[in-house]
Amino acid sequence: MTAFTLHDLEQRVRDRAEAAPDKSYTRKLLDRGVDHCAKKFGEEAIEVAIAAVAEDRDRVIAETADLLYHLLVTLHARGVSLAEVEAALAERTRQSGLDEKAARKGG
């Protein structure tokens, strides 16, 4: 079995963004705008946090899957690719996490 990646999910979001709204939840989310997509992402983030503290491992996994999906929908709504996020992460690995965080506060 081939591993399913975040890039696969990103492609699925792109594909479903082109579908008819009556056939695609992704399209419906996008049609409501970036504000709605971001709100859904925020709701999922809260659900992950709650699951991490109060639920079992399987619930944390399920909520995290929802979170990642809604993150990619939100990024798509803003025209940001996963590759761009990965490039930012790669740049950050050039210094320690503490140094990187301090640099962001100062800028």
C-alpha positions as CSV (number, residue, x, y, z in Angstrom):
1,M,0.0,0.0,0.0
2,T,1.4,3.4,-1.0
3,A,1.5,6.0,1.8
4,F,-1.0,8.8,1.6
5,T,0.7,12.1,2.1
6,L,-0.2,15.7,2.8
7,H,0.6,16.4,-0.9
8,D,-2.0,13.8,-1.9
9,L,-4.5,15.6,0.3
10,E,-3.5,19.0,-1.1
11,Q,-4.1,17.6,-4.6
12,R,-7.5,16.2,-3.5
13,V,-8.4,19.7,-2.2
14,R,-7.4,21.3,-5.5
15,D,-9.4,18.7,-7.5
16,R,-12.5,19.1,-5.3
17,A,-12.3,22.8,-5.5
18,E,-13.1,22.5,-9.2
19,A,-16.2,20.3,-8.5
20,A,-19.8,21.4,-8.4
21,P,-20.9,22.6,-5.0
22,D,-23.6,20.0,-4.8
23,K,-20.9,17.3,-5.2
24,S,-18.0,18.7,-3.1
25,Y,-17.9,19.8,0.6
26,T,-14.5,21.4,-0.3
27,R,-16.1,23.6,-3.0
28,K,-18.9,24.6,-0.5
29,L,-16.3,25.7,2.0
30,L,-14.4,27.7,-0.6
31,D,-17.5,29.3,-1.9
32,R,-18.2,30.7,1.6
33,G,-14.8,32.5,1.5
34,V,-11.5,32.5,3.3
35,D,-13.1,33.8,6.6
36,H,-15.4,30.8,6.8
37,C,-12.5,28.4,5.9
38,A,-10.3,29.9,8.6
39,K,-13.2,29.7,11.1
40,K,-13.6,26.0,10.4
41,F,-9.8,25.5,10.7
42,G,-9.9,27.3,14.1
43,E,-12.8,25.1,15.3
44,E,-10.8,22.0,14.3
45,A,-7.7,23.3,16.2
46,I,-9.8,23.6,19.3
47,E,-11.2,20.1,18.9
48,V,-7.6,18.7,18.5
49,A,-6.6,20.5,21.7
50,I,-9.6,19.2,23.6
51,A,-9.0,15.7,22.3
52,A,-5.3,15.8,23.3
53,V,-6.2,16.6,26.9
54,A,-9.5,14.6,27.4
55,E,-9.9,12.0,24.7
56,D,-8.2,8.7,23.6
57,R,-5.5,8.4,21.0
58,D,-7.9,7.4,18.2
59,R,-9.9,10.6,18.8
60,V,-6.7,12.7,18.6
61,I,-5.8,11.1,15.3
62,A,-9.3,11.6,13.9
63,E,-9.4,15.3,15.0
64,T,-5.9,15.9,13.6
65,A,-6.9,14.5,10.2
66,D,-9.9,17.0,10.2
67,L,-7.5,19.8,11.2
68,L,-5.0,19.0,8.4
69,Y,-7.8,18.9,5.8
70,H,-9.2,22.3,7.0
71,L,-5.7,23.8,7.0
72,L,-5.1,22.8,3.4
73,V,-8.5,24.2,2.4
74,T,-7.7,27.5,4.1
75,L,-4.3,27.6,2.5
76,H,-6.0,26.9,-0.9
77,A,-8.5,29.7,-0.2
78,R,-5.5,32.1,0.3
79,G,-3.5,30.8,-2.7
80,V,-0.8,29.3,-0.5
81,S,0.7,26.0,-1.4
82,L,2.0,23.3,0.9
83,A,5.4,23.6,-0.9
84,E,5.6,27.3,0.2
85,V,4.9,26.3,3.8
86,E,7.6,23.5,3.5
87,A,10.1,26.1,2.2
88,A,9.4,28.3,5.2
89,L,9.9,25.4,7.5
90,A,13.1,24.4,5.8
91,E,14.4,28.0,6.2
92,R,13.7,27.9,9.9
93,T,15.7,24.7,10.4
94,R,18.8,26.7,9.6
95,Q,18.9,28.0,13.2
96,S,17.7,26.8,16.6
97,G,14.0,27.0,17.4
98,L,14.7,29.5,20.2
99,D,16.8,31.7,17.9
100,E,14.1,31.6,15.2
101,K,11.3,32.5,17.6
102,A,13.3,35.4,19.1
103,A,14.0,36.7,15.6
104,R,10.2,36.7,14.8
105,K,9.4,38.6,18.0
106,G,12.0,41.3,17.1
107,G,10.8,41.7,13.6
